[in-house]
Amino acid sequence: MKRGLEIRAEASRHIAEALSWYEAQRQGLGWTFRDKLDNALKLLLEHPEAGPEVYRGLRRVLVDHFPYAVYLFSPQESHRHSGGPAHATTPSTVEHTRRA
């Protein structure tokens, strides 16, 4: 079964805002942020159990060198805790760690 990540619209907005803000601070910094974010997302795709479970089925992976975290909801882990049905999708969100 191939895994994928669904990036929620709100997370996409956070990513775009952060990329623009960092790029305005210094040329190339926004793209460095994007590279580090991509690394965090790849880690979650390859190892969905990466990062601590911060709540039932919700895992957090920090973005290297930036105050952001990727949150991944794993329906399989939520199912394990709640006894409810598991779903195939794995939505994620990206939050500024000082605002989250």
N, C-alpha and C positions, 0 to 999 in steps of 0.2 A: 504494500500500500504506500503510495507516494504521499509524503507530507507536504503541506504548504502553510503559509502564514497569510492570514487575512489582516491587512492593516486597516483599522477603522478610520473613517473620515476625520475624526477629531485628531487622531494620531498623525495622520498625513498633514494636517494643518500645523501641528506642533513641529513636525520635521521641517516643513517648508519655512516656517517662521524662524526656527533655530538656524537653519542653513543660511538664510538671508542675513540674519543678525550677525552670525560669525563671519560671514564673507564681508560685511560692511566694516567689521572691526579690523580685519587684515585680509588682504587678497590671498585666497587659497585656504583660509582657515575653515570656511564653510564646507569645502570639499573634503578637508581632513575630517571634519565632524561626520560627514556622510560616509566616508570610508570606515570610520570607527563604528558607526551605527550599523553599517552593512556587516561588519565582523560580528557584532553582537547578534544580529538576525541569523547569520549563517550558523553561529554556534547553536542557537535554539533549533534551527532546522535539523542540524546533524545530531544534536544531543538535547532533546526536549526536556530532559530532567536536569539540565544545567541550571545553576543558580538556586538560591534557597526558595523553598515554598513559603511564601509570606502569608498566605491564607489558603483555604481549601481549594486546591487545584490551581492556584495562582502563583506563578514563579516570577522572579525578578532577576534580570541580568543587567549589570551596570555597563554603561558605554565608557570604554577606556578614555581617560584624559578629559572627559566632559561631564558636567553634572546632570546627566540624563540616565534614565533606566528604561529598559524594555520590559514590559509585563506581558507574560504569556499565560493565557488561561488554557489549561489542559482538561478537556471534558473527561478524559479517562481518569485523571486523578480526582476530579470533582465527583465523579461517579463512585470512586472508591470510598470517599468520605460520606456521601449523602445517600448512597444506595439508589440514586436516580439513574436514568438512561444516559449513556455516553453518546456524544455526537462526533461527527467526522471532522468538523472544522476546528481550527485553532486560532481564534482571533487574538490579536495583540494590540498593545497600546504603548506609546512612548511618552514619558513624562519627565519634566524637569524635576530633579530630585529635591530641590529646595522649595518647590511649589506643590509636590505630590503629597 
